[in-house]
Structures are given as C-alpha cells and as structure tokens.
Amino acid sequence: MPNLSKIIDRLDITDLTEHPVWRFGGETASGTERRVRPVTELPVRSLVGCLVGTRVLLANGEQRWAVLGNINMANPKRTKHFLTMWIENRGKWFEMARYFDVDYKRRGPQQVADFLALPLAAVFPITYNISSVAEVDPSLVRGTIEADPKDRLTEDELIALTLADD
C-alpha cells in the first residue's frame, strides 16, 4: 500500500472526499510538520487523534467544507469546548480559534465570517453531522458550533474537563 501520509496543511477537498477521517502520525523530514494519514476502515468507534473532513451547514443554509478535530465520542461536553475547525473558502483554509485560545480576537467567529465574506449571522451557528464515519450513538456525532458559546468554562473548569476520565 502506498504511503498516503500528508502534511496536515496540504490536505485538500479531494483528500477529504476520498478519505474523510485522518489520524495524526507519520514521519517528517524536519520533524516540525504535523502529518496525518488516512483511516481506511470506516466507520470508526473512536476519533481520538483524528481529524474529520466533512461538509458543514452554515446558518444561511450554505454548505462548506470543514475539517473538525478534538471530537470525543464519549464526552459531548469535551467536544463542545475543545472542538477545532478549519473551514474552506475558494481553495484556502481558515482555522477558527476557540473562545479560550490566546489569539481568539484574531481568529474568532467574526474573522471566520470575514474570511467567508458573509455576515456573522449568516455563518453561525454552524451545524455538522459526521454519523456516516462513526459507529456510535448519532447524537454524539452531530453538533453545533456557536459564535458565542453561552456556557464558557473558566480556566480551572477547562483544565478539569481536560483531565476528566471519559
């Protein structure tokens, strides 16, 4: 089987169409690039250490390609707070910061809307459904990404959630 490992920043829609789930790992020449390799046996029971390429639904009904990460199928609360998202527009990708990330003001929801050239209300909430790639309760693989989460956690609560057993 050929080596399908790719540098994460070089994944494109063709890659995501062929292989919607990618697992972190693989060797790099420099040791600094993050690499992923496709998961070929679907559906999966766990997405730990994986990214999922999927079409998401914007608030205005438009579909866009996105790459989602930190999906914990055993802990929906953890997914809600730690979910990562890269969204595509005209061949370029934008990584949205989470509300607690230090660069939230530079990569937050308003900047996602600006990147998509849409008003904030046309973008959020964003909904996703990755039940086609995961063999679990469908409620664990469907979700909503809000522009402004109503239940933001404190730093101590985020740490406790990170350390919690699933």
JONOR-V247807 format. One line per field, one symbol per residue. ss: DSSP state (@ for helix, = for strand, . for the rest). psi: psi as a letter, one per 40 degrees, with the letter a starting at -180 (. if undefined). burial: + if it has 16 or more other ideal C-beta (glycine too) atoms within 10 Angstrom, else -. A space follows every 50 residues. Layout:
ss: ???
psi: ???
burial: ???
//
This chain:
ss: .....==@@@..@@@@@@..====..........====.....=.....= =======.....=======......@@@@@@@.======..=====.... ...@@@@.@@@@@@@@...@@@@..====....=...@@@.====..... ....@@@@@@@@@...
psi: hihehihdeeiiddddddgdhhhiiiiiddeeihiiiihehiiieiehei ihhihihideeiiiiihiifhheegddddddehihhiihfeiihhhiide idfdedfadddddddefiiddediihiihfdeehgahdeeehihhidghd ghiiddddddddeii.
burial: -----+-+--+---++--+++++--+--------++-++----+--+--+ +++++++++----++++++++++-++-+++++++++++-----+++++-- ------+++-+++-++-+----++-+-+-+--++-----++-+-+-+--- --+----+--+-----
//
